[in-house]
């Protein structure tokens, strides 16, 4: 996710540098992809931190239901 965001951001900057004002719509889309992938990466990190803390707060991460 972080690589996608970095690559998309670099592509958007290069696109604006080369095409200027004609590339505003395309660069906006690419920028949205970069922001979205960054937000998703942050969400994954947050979920992983929660999984690490589960045993500390007394919740077992393993499902022990009927088999």
N, C-alpha and C positions, 0 to 999 in steps of 0.2 A: 504494500500500500504506500509506503513512504517513497519507494522508487518511482511508482506511477505518478505520485504528486510532484516529485522533483523533476521528472522528465516532462510532464505536462506543463509545469511552470516555465521551464527552459524553452520549450517549444513555443509557448504563447509569447514570451518575450522576443524570441527570434522572429516570430511571425509578425509582430507589431513593428519590429525594427526594419524588416525588409519591405512589408507591404503598407505600413503606416495606417492611415485612417480606413483604408479599404478592408482591413482585416479585423475590424473591431468586433463584429459579430462572431467570427470564428475564434478570436482570442478570448472573448467572453465565455464561450462554451468550453474551451480548453482550460480557462481559469476556474470554471465551475467544477470540472473534473479534478483539478488539482486540489481545490478546497474540499471537495467531497471525499477524496481519498485520504486527505489529512485528518478529517473528522472521523472517518472510519478507523484509521490507525489509532487515534486517541481512544475511541470506544473499545477497541480490542485490548489496549493496554489497561483501561479501567476494569474490564471484565476479568482479565488475568490477575490483576491486583486483588480483586474481590475473591477469586478462587483461592489465592494464596492465604487470605485472611480467614476463610471459612472455619478451619480447625480452631483458630484462636477465639472465635466467638461461639464455639460449641456446636457447629453444624458440620455433619459429615458430608463430604462431597460425593461419597459413594452411595448409590441407591441400594438399600437393603430390603427391598420389597419381597413379596412371595414369588417363588420360582416355580 
